[in-house]
Amino acid sequence: MQQQRLFDFADIQAADRPGGVMLASKINGVWQTISCKEVKKRSEDLASGLLSLGIRNKELVPEQQEKIAICSQNRPEWIITDLAVQRTGAILTPIYPTVSPQDFAFILNEAEVKIIFFASKELYDRFQPAFKDIPSLKHIYTFDELPGVDNWNVLKPTPDGDAQRDEVCSRITTETIATIIYTSGTTGAPKGVMLCHRNIVSNVVDSAPLFHFARKDDRALSFLPLNHIFEKMITYVYIKGGLGIYYAESMDTIGDNLKEVQPMVFTCVPRLLEKVYEKIMAKGLALTGIKRGLFFWAVELGKKYDNVKKGSLGYRLQLWLANKLIFNKWREALGGRVEAVVSGSAALSEKLIRIFSAAQITVMEGYGLTETSPVISVNHLESENRRIGTVGPILKNVQVKLAEDGEILCKGNNVMVGYYKNPEATAKELTSDGWFHTGDIGVWVEERFLKITDRKKEMFKTSGGKYVAPQAIENKMRESPYIEQMMVVGPGRKFVSALIVPNYGQIRGKLKGEGKSLPDDNAALIKEESVIKLIQQQIDRYNPEFGHVEQVKKFTLLPSEWTVDNGILTPKLSIRRKMVEEKYSKEIEAMYADGHETV
């Protein structure tokens, strides 16, 4: 059987290993598994039931394909629904559970969604007020049982539906649109990225060899939102490789789920790995005596780790000992069997990559966008194809070149068809000969490893005409355990300043350990001289790594974390810079009020 359409991967597994585990979730405290054969059957039955509703896809072109939405956290039903929708010839339109009701209505109206699946009462209730503003919406189903709402189990297969499904499947090609994913950009309305089977399948096929360490019937843990193309594409890599996919109960239970599932691999965003590191460091700070000394001795060794420059024999012996005494406990905390952690979505600090890699937890940091299905480049497991500080070599069959201004341009089967109902945006980002403008600035390292330096749109000029790349500054300074979040500001200004959300847990732990009495309220805490001094020390530590014009001259501490819920972060955890500038305009103006550079 050829691997031309996404559902082909699942069908191949159902034929090759029908009893093998494909999907699993924890129900009432017990892990429940679903076999490859059962996943195929359930997705086929659901497709038949959907077609019995009157879905018609006579012409498999975006304008005429039906749109079916899903709003759910990760669970087996998500993938079963995805496979079912593909088999009907319709287009799945995933909705982030955290989007605003306004964006929810905008997406469903633009896509003219007729059917939507919700996971739970919580999500149904969150968006119910918007239903009246979506005239195209005809059918609503939930995965959980909910009074007054149709459960997805009512969609039963019928002989007529089966016949329609088989007929439609025979017409689905590599060019058929499989999904429209709306990107929640940092500015403007969401744009619907149209990805056909060829786009995602090519990325799956070209990424799969990088997971050569994964064995059939092994396990992967999934918790990044399946709404994101990164986790969805990786899901089909797992399916292709014969791995069982276990869905974490929630973000709060990941620690426990890792120990229970003992996965070989999982994907994450930098913020999650940072939180894992912070928890480990908090435990280290709680140690006393020789145990505390050994812990931080191991961490310091990890900071010096380089997979290419192995270090002296003495260093390597010390690292071997650190792995026996300290880092083995880190691996146990992640289940004890993790071969690799695949990180994407945003830049991960080099310090964390070095420390985790030293602990024999290889971080495969990669790069891509929704529009590129998504992987453009990724660091491999093997050392010769991995460079810390880069996003790795370019993926096989993907082309990359740098424009004169350093912008990364990408071409290949993975590049999107275009933006739905938005030919102007498509023409702006996608050239007539197939090169996609990523909007990211990059450089080559050793002529084959790609390094991202900033977002083209986020670079700014000071009043002196000097360019500043804010992300490079932010990523470096966030290596401090006392800086949680940071945004550099200064377009058109005399100097660079920053808004900083401190890591309150780390700050309280350090200062209380020094015998200082601190207020419980964050708003009061950021006014404490000892806190301001501590953050200034961090700024002074990292500033010398940048040119004079790039150095942070002033900063303002903020009492509340930036989150998706308060609208400052996108669902992909990118900062909405314009929103931050508007929300904290008074604080920003205060930093420039006297015109002086010194704090």
Residue pairs with C-beta under 8 A, 6 or more apart in sequence:
1 8
1 11
1 12
1 15
2 8
3 9
3 12
3 201
3 204
3 205
3 240
4 173
4 174
4 197
4 198
4 201
5 86
5 172
5 173
5 174
5 176
5 178
5 197
5 201
6 82
6 83
6 86
6 178
6 197
6 200
6 201
6 204
6 236
7 43
7 83
7 86
7 87
8 201
9 204
9 236
9 239
9 240
10 22
10 36
10 39
10 40
10 43
10 83
10 239
11 40
12 240
13 20
13 22
13 36
13 239
13 240
13 242
14 36
14 37
14 39
14 40
16 36
16 242
17 36
17 216
17 217
17 242
18 35
18 36
18 37
19 35
19 36
19 37
20 35
20 36
20 216
20 217
20 242
20 244
21 33
21 34
21 35
21 36
21 217
21 244
22 34
22 35
22 36
22 38
22 39
22 239
22 244
22 245
23 33
23 34
23 39
23 76
23 79
23 80
23 244
23 245
23 247
24 31
24 32
24 33
24 34
24 76
24 244
24 245
24 246
24 247
25 31
25 32
25 75
25 76
25 246
25 247
25 249
26 32
26 247
26 249
26 257
31 246
31 260
31 261
33 244
34 42
34 76
39 76
39 79
39 80
39 83
40 83
42 80
42 84
43 80
43 81
43 83
43 84
43 87
44 84
44 87
44 157
44 162
44 165
45 84
45 155
45 156
45 157
46 80
46 81
46 84
46 152
46 155
47 83
47 84
47 85
47 87
47 88
47 161
47 165
48 156
48 157
48 158
48 161
48 162
48 164
48 165
49 154
49 155
49 156
49 157
49 158
49 161
50 68
50 84
50 85
50 88
50 90
50 115
50 155
50 161
51 88
51 160
51 161
51 164
51 165
51 168
52 155
52 156
52 157
52 158
52 160
52 161
53 115
53 139
53 155
55 66
55 88
55 90
55 114
55 115
56 66
57 64
57 65
57 66
57 88
57 89
57 90
57 168
58 64
60 89
60 171
60 172
60 173
60 176
60 177
61 177
62 91
62 177
62 180
62 194
62 417
62 420
65 89
65 90
65 91
65 176
65 177
66 88
66 89
66 90
66 91
66 114
66 115
67 90
67 91
67 93
67 111
67 112
67 113
67 114
67 180
68 81
68 85
68 88
68 90
68 91
68 92
68 93
68 113
68 114
68 115
68 116
68 117
69 92
69 93
69 94
69 95
69 107
69 108
69 111
69 113
69 115
69 116
69 117
70 78
70 81
70 82
70 92
70 93
70 94
70 95
70 116
70 117
71 94
71 95
71 96
71 97
71 104
71 116
71 117
71 118
71 119
71 123
71 127
72 78
72 97
72 117
72 118
72 119
72 120
72 123
72 143
72 226
73 97
73 119
73 120
73 225
73 250
74 222
74 223
74 224
74 225
74 226
74 231
74 247
74 248
75 119
75 143
75 247
76 247
77 117
77 119
77 143
77 152
78 119
78 226
79 226
79 235
79 245
81 92
81 117
81 152
82 92
82 179
82 226
82 232
85 91
85 92
86 92
86 172
86 178
86 197
87 165
87 168
87 169
87 172
88 165
88 168
89 168
89 169
89 171
89 172
89 176
91 111
91 177
91 178
91 179
91 180
92 178
92 179
92 180
93 107
93 108
93 111
93 113
93 179
93 180
93 181
93 182
93 192
94 179
94 181
94 226
94 227
94 232
95 104
95 107
95 108
95 116
95 182
95 227
96 184
96 225
96 227
96 571
97 119
97 123
97 126
97 225
97 227
98 564
98 565
98 571
99 107
99 184
99 571
100 567
101 126
101 127
101 129
101 130
102 130
103 182
103 184
103 189
103 190
104 127
104 130
105 130
105 133
105 134
106 189
106 190
107 113
107 182
107 190
107 192
108 116
108 130
108 134
108 136
108 137
109 133
109 134
109 135
109 136
110 192
110 420
110 421
111 180
111 192
111 420
112 136
113 134
113 136
113 137
114 136
114 137
114 138
114 139
115 137
115 138
115 139
115 140
115 141
116 137
116 139
116 140
116 141
117 141
117 142
117 143
117 152
118 124
118 127
118 140
118 141
118 142
118 143
118 149
119 142
119 143
119 144
120 142
120 143
120 144
120 146
121 142
121 144
121 146
124 140
124 142
124 146
124 149
131 137
131 140
139 150
140 149
140 150
141 149
141 150
141 151
141 152
141 154
141 155
142 149
142 150
142 151
142 152
143 151
143 152
144 151
145 151
172 197
173 197
174 196
174 197
174 198
174 201
175 196
175 197
175 198
176 196
176 197
177 194
177 195
177 196
177 417
178 195
178 196
178 197
178 199
178 200
179 194
179 195
179 200
179 232
180 192
180 193
180 194
180 195
180 420
181 192
181 193
181 195
181 227
181 228
181 229
181 370
182 190
182 191
182 192
182 193
183 190
183 191
183 193
183 370
183 371
184 190
184 570
184 571
184 572
185 191
185 570
186 570
186 574
186 575
186 576
186 577
186 578
187 576
187 578
191 419
191 420
191 422
191 425
192 419
192 420
192 421
192 422
193 229
193 370
193 371
193 416
193 419
193 420
194 416
194 417
194 418
194 419
194 420
195 229
195 370
195 373
195 416
195 417
196 417
198 413
199 373
199 413
199 414
199 415
199 416
199 417
200 229
200 232
200 233
200 236
200 373
200 414
201 236
202 373
202 397
202 412
202 413
202 414
203 233
203 372
203 373
203 374
203 375
203 395
203 414
204 233
204 236
204 237
204 240
205 240
206 375
206 395
206 396
206 397
206 398
206 414
207 233
207 234
207 237
207 375
207 378
207 395
208 237
208 240
208 241
209 396
210 364
210 378
210 380
210 381
211 237
211 241
211 265
212 381
213 264
213 265
213 339
213 340
213 381
214 220
214 238
214 241
214 243
214 264
214 265
214 339
215 264
216 241
216 242
216 243
217 242
217 243
217 244
218 243
218 244
218 263
218 264
219 243
219 244
219 245
219 246
219 261
219 262
219 263
219 264
220 238
220 243
220 244
220 245
220 246
220 263
220 264
220 265
220 266
221 246
221 247
221 248
221 254
221 257
221 258
221 261
221 263
221 266
221 335
222 231
222 235
222 245
222 246
222 247
222 248
222 266
222 267
223 247
223 248
223 251
223 254
223 257
223 266
223 268
224 230
224 231
224 267
224 268
224 269
225 231
225 571
226 232
226 235
227 571
228 345
228 370
228 571
228 572
229 370
229 373
229 374
230 267
230 344
230 345
230 368
230 374
231 267
233 373
233 374
233 375
234 267
234 342
235 245
238 245
239 245
243 264
243 265
246 257
246 261
246 263
248 254
248 257
249 257
251 272
254 272
255 279
255 333
258 266
258 333
258 334
258 335
258 338
259 332
259 333
259 335
259 336
260 335
261 335
262 335
262 336
262 337
263 335
263 337
263 338
264 337
264 338
264 339
265 338
265 339
265 340
265 341
265 342
266 338
266 341
266 342
267 341
267 342
267 343
267 344
268 341
268 342
268 343
269 343
269 344
269 345
269 346
269 572
269 573
270 343
270 345
270 346
270 347
270 348
270 349
270 352
271 346
271 573
273 341
273 343
273 348
273 352
273 356
273 363
274 349
274 352
276 333
276 334
277 352
277 355
277 356
278 481
278 503
278 505
278 506
280 330
280 333
281 299
281 481
281 506
282 505
282 506
282 509
284 292
284 295
284 296
284 299
285 292
285 509
285 513
287 295
294 325
294 326
295 326
297 322
298 322
298 325
298 326
298 327
299 355
301 315
301 318
301 319
301 322
301 358
302 322
302 327
302 354
302 355
302 356
302 357
302 358
302 359
303 351
303 354
303 355
304 311
304 315
304 354
305 311
305 319
305 354
305 355
305 357
305 358
306 354
306 388
307 357
307 383
307 386
307 387
307 388
308 383
308 387
310 316
311 319
319 358
322 358
323 358
323 359
323 360
327 358
327 359
327 360
330 356
330 359
330 361
331 338
331 359
331 360
331 361
334 341
334 361
338 361
339 362
339 381
340 361
340 362
340 363
340 364
340 381
341 356
341 361
341 362
341 363
341 364
342 364
342 366
342 378
343 363
343 364
343 365
343 366
344 365
344 366
344 367
344 368
344 374
344 375
345 572
345 573
346 572
346 573
346 574
347 452
347 471
347 475
348 363
348 365
349 475
349 476
349 478
349 479
350 388
350 389
350 479
351 479
352 363
352 479
353 363
353 365
353 388
353 389
354 388
356 362
356 363
357 363
357 388
362 381
362 386
363 379
364 378
364 379
364 380
364 381
364 386
364 392
365 378
365 379
365 390
365 391
365 392
366 375
366 376
366 377
366 378
366 379
366 391
366 392
367 375
367 376
367 377
367 378
367 391
367 392
367 440
367 450
367 452
368 374
368 375
368 376
368 377
369 376
369 438
370 416
371 415
371 416
371 429
371 436
371 438
372 398
372 410
372 412
372 414
372 415
372 416
372 436
372 438
373 414
373 415
373 416
374 414
375 395
375 398
375 414
376 391
376 394
376 395
376 398
376 400
376 408
376 410
376 414
376 438
376 450
377 391
377 392
377 393
377 394
377 395
377 398
377 400
377 449
377 450
378 391
378 392
378 393
378 395
379 385
379 386
379 387
379 390
379 391
379 392
379 393
380 386
380 392
380 393
385 392
385 393
386 392
387 445
387 446
387 449
389 445
389 451
390 445
390 449
390 450
390 451
391 449
391 450
391 451
391 452
392 449
392 450
393 448
393 449
393 450
394 400
394 448
394 450
395 414
397 412
397 413
397 414
398 410
398 411
398 412
398 414
399 410
399 411
399 412
400 408
400 409
400 410
400 411
400 450
401 409
401 435
402 408
402 409
402 442
402 443
402 444
403 409
403 437
405 441
405 456
406 441
406 442
406 443
406 453
407 437
407 438
407 439
407 440
407 441
407 442
407 456
408 438
408 440
408 441
408 442
408 450
408 452
409 435
409 436
409 437
409 438
410 435
410 436
410 438
411 433
411 434
411 435
411 436
415 430
415 434
415 436
416 430
416 436
418 426
418 430
419 425
419 426
419 429
428 437
429 436
429 437
429 439
430 436
430 437
431 437
439 455
439 456
439 457
440 452
440 454
440 455
440 456
441 452
441 453
441 454
441 455
441 456
441 459
441 469
442 450
442 451
442 452
442 453
443 450
443 451
443 453
444 450
444 451
445 451
453 469
453 471
453 472
454 469
454 470
454 471
454 472
455 471
458 469
458 470
458 471
458 577
459 467
459 468
459 469
459 470
460 467
460 468
460 470
460 490
460 491
460 492
461 467
461 468
461 491
461 492
462 468
462 490
462 491
462 492
462 493
462 494
462 495
462 496
462 549
463 492
463 493
463 494
464 494
464 549
466 549
468 488
468 490
468 496
468 549
468 550
469 550
470 487
470 488
470 489
472 546
473 488
473 496
473 498
473 546
473 550
473 552
474 486
474 487
474 488
474 498
476 542
476 545
476 546
477 483
477 486
477 498
477 538
477 539
477 542
477 552
478 484
478 485
478 486
479 542
480 538
480 541
480 542
481 503
481 506
482 502
482 503
482 506
482 507
482 510
482 534
482 535
482 538
483 500
483 501
483 502
483 503
483 535
483 538
484 501
484 502
484 503
484 504
484 561
485 500
485 501
485 561
485 562
485 575
486 498
486 499
486 500
486 501
487 498
487 499
487 575
487 577
487 580
488 496
488 497
488 498
488 552
489 496
489 497
489 498
489 499
489 581
489 588
489 591
490 496
490 497
493 592
494 592
494 595
494 597
495 549
495 553
495 554
495 597
496 549
496 550
496 551
496 552
496 553
497 552
497 553
497 554
497 555
497 556
497 588
497 591
497 592
498 539
498 552
498 554
498 555
498 556
499 555
499 556
499 558
499 580
499 584
499 587
499 588
500 535
500 555
500 556
500 557
500 558
501 557
501 558
501 560
501 561
501 562
502 526
502 531
502 535
502 557
504 522
504 525
507 525
507 531
507 534
508 518
508 525
510 534
511 518
511 530
511 531
511 534
512 518
516 530
518 525
518 528
519 525
519 528
521 559
522 559
522 560
523 559
525 531
525 559
526 532
526 557
526 558
526 559
531 557
532 557
535 555
535 557
536 555
536 599
539 552
539 555
543 551
543 552
544 551
553 597
553 598
553 599
554 591
554 597
554 598
554 599
555 591
555 599
556 584
556 587
556 588
556 590
556 591
558 584
558 587
560 566
562 568
562 569
562 575
562 580
563 569
564 570
564 571
564 573
567 576
567 579
568 575
568 576
568 579
568 580
568 583
569 575
569 576
570 576
581 588
